[in-house]
Amino acid sequence: SFDCLKEAFLACYVGSRASLEACPNMTGNEVFLSKSSDVDLPSVSVMLSGLRERFRAAQQKFQVGRFGEAAAMFSGVLAYTPLLVLDTSEEEKEAKQLLELSREYMIGLKLESESRNAKAQCDTPRQIQLMGLFSRCGMSPVHVQLALRAVMKTSYDSENFALAAGFARRL
């Protein structure tokens, strides 16, 4: 299914063309942009720096608890990554790292959503299980720490002291 990639494909298409007006009151001529260094290569509209900024913004949304907005931004990073054109192996490593981290955050956000559903259904064991899995996602240490504190508090409140102690040791 390419539905999740539609926005990225359209952005690349729109970013690689321009419209030039020839005469007033007439439709413009469509021109496809090329790189300034090599006329035969098309212009690149998805850059690693822009993807890096989008990832940092998604992390900030995650930090303040806006999980819906963060999920949309992380899925955008995942959608734009295959459209990158990279020149060096360092850029390739960084793009792979962004891809892996975005994947881990998306998995964590899905687990967080399911744990909120379990909390709404008063299913505390399921909630603790999902929160524990959420704390195992490969996110940045600050976000893992927040997840561990939340699952430790929930375990302690449900009087499951063994699990709370295990999460406290990890914290």
C-alpha positions in Angstrom: 0.0 0.0 0.0 1.5 3.3 -1.1 -1.1 5.5 0.7 1.3 6.5 3.4 3.9 7.5 0.7 1.5 9.6 -1.3 2.4 12.9 0.4 6.1 12.2 0.0 5.8 11.4 -3.6 3.7 14.5 -4.3 6.1 16.7 -2.4 9.0 15.3 -4.5 7.1 15.9 -7.7 6.1 19.4 -6.9 9.6 20.2 -5.6 11.2 19.2 -8.8 9.2 21.4 -11.2 8.4 25.0 -11.8 6.0 27.0 -14.0 7.3 29.8 -16.2 4.9 32.3 -17.7 5.6 33.1 -21.3 2.9 35.7 -22.0 0.3 37.3 -19.8 -3.1 35.6 -19.7 -1.7 32.3 -20.9 -0.9 29.1 -19.0 2.7 28.8 -18.0 5.2 26.4 -19.3 6.1 23.5 -17.0 9.9 23.1 -16.5 11.6 20.4 -14.5 14.4 21.6 -12.3 17.9 20.1 -12.5 20.9 20.3 -10.2 23.1 23.3 -10.8 26.3 21.1 -10.9 24.9 18.6 -13.5 22.1 19.5 -15.9 21.2 15.9 -16.6 20.4 15.1 -12.9 17.0 16.1 -11.5 16.8 18.5 -8.5 16.5 16.8 -5.1 13.7 18.0 -3.0 14.2 15.7 0.0 17.3 16.5 1.9 18.9 14.8 4.9 19.0 18.1 6.8 15.2 18.5 6.4 14.6 15.0 7.6 16.9 15.5 10.6 14.9 18.7 11.5 11.6 16.8 11.2 12.9 14.0 13.4 14.0 16.5 16.1 10.6 18.2 16.0 8.9 14.8 16.4 11.1 14.1 19.4 10.0 17.4 20.9 6.3 16.6 20.4 7.0 13.2 22.0 8.7 14.9 25.0 5.7 17.2 25.8 3.2 14.3 25.4 1.6 15.2 22.0 1.7 11.6 20.8 -0.6 12.0 17.9 1.4 14.8 16.3 4.6 12.9 17.1 3.3 9.8 15.4 2.4 11.8 12.2 5.9 13.4 12.1 7.7 10.1 12.7 5.7 8.4 9.9 6.7 11.3 7.7 10.3 10.6 8.4 9.7 7.0 7.5 7.9 8.0 4.3 10.6 10.4 3.1 13.6 8.2 3.9 13.4 6.1 0.7 13.4 9.2 -1.4 16.7 10.5 -0.1 19.6 10.9 -2.4 22.8 10.6 -0.4 26.4 11.3 -1.5 28.6 9.8 1.3 28.6 6.8 3.5 28.3 9.0 6.6 25.1 10.4 5.3 23.9 6.8 4.6 24.7 5.8 8.2 22.8 8.8 9.5 19.8 8.1 7.4 19.7 4.5 8.5 20.0 5.6 12.1 17.1 8.1 11.6 15.1 5.2 10.0 15.7 2.9 12.9 15.0 5.5 15.6 11.8 6.5 13.9 10.7 2.9 13.7 11.3 2.4 17.4 9.4 5.5 18.3 6.4 4.4 16.1 6.4 1.1 17.8 6.5 2.8 21.2 3.7 5.2 20.3 1.5 2.2 19.2 2.2 0.5 22.6 1.4 3.7 24.4 -1.9 4.0 22.6 -2.8 0.4 23.4 -1.8 0.9 27.1 -4.1 3.9 27.3 -6.9 1.8 25.9 -6.2 -0.9 28.5 -6.3 1.8 31.2 -9.7 3.0 29.9 -10.9 -0.6 30.2 -9.5 -1.0 33.7 -7.2 -3.8 32.6 -4.2 -3.0 34.8 -2.1 -6.2 34.1 -2.4 -5.5 30.3 -1.5 -1.9 30.9 1.6 -2.7 32.9 2.6 -5.3 30.3 2.3 -2.7 27.4 4.0 0.0 29.4 6.9 -2.4 30.2 7.2 -3.2 26.5 7.2 0.5 25.8 10.1 1.0 28.1 12.1 -1.6 26.0 11.8 0.4 22.8 15.1 1.8 21.5 14.3 5.4 22.1 16.6 8.1 23.5 17.6 7.6 27.1 15.5 10.5 28.3 12.3 9.0 26.8 13.1 5.5 28.1 13.5 7.1 31.6 10.1 8.7 31.3 8.6 5.4 30.3 10.3 3.6 33.2 9.0 6.1 35.7 5.5 5.8 34.4 5.5 1.9 34.5 7.1 1.9 37.9 4.4 4.2 39.3 1.6 2.1 37.7 3.1 -1.1 39.1 3.5 0.3 42.5 0.0 1.7 42.5 -1.4 -1.7 41.6 0.6 -3.2 44.5 2.8 -5.3 42.2 6.0 -4.5 44.2 8.2 -7.1 42.5 7.7 -5.5 39.0 8.0 -2.0 40.5 11.4 -3.0 42.0 12.5 -4.4 38.7 11.6 -1.2 36.8 13.2 0.9 39.6 16.5 -1.1 39.1 16.4 -0.4 35.4 15.7 3.2 36.0 
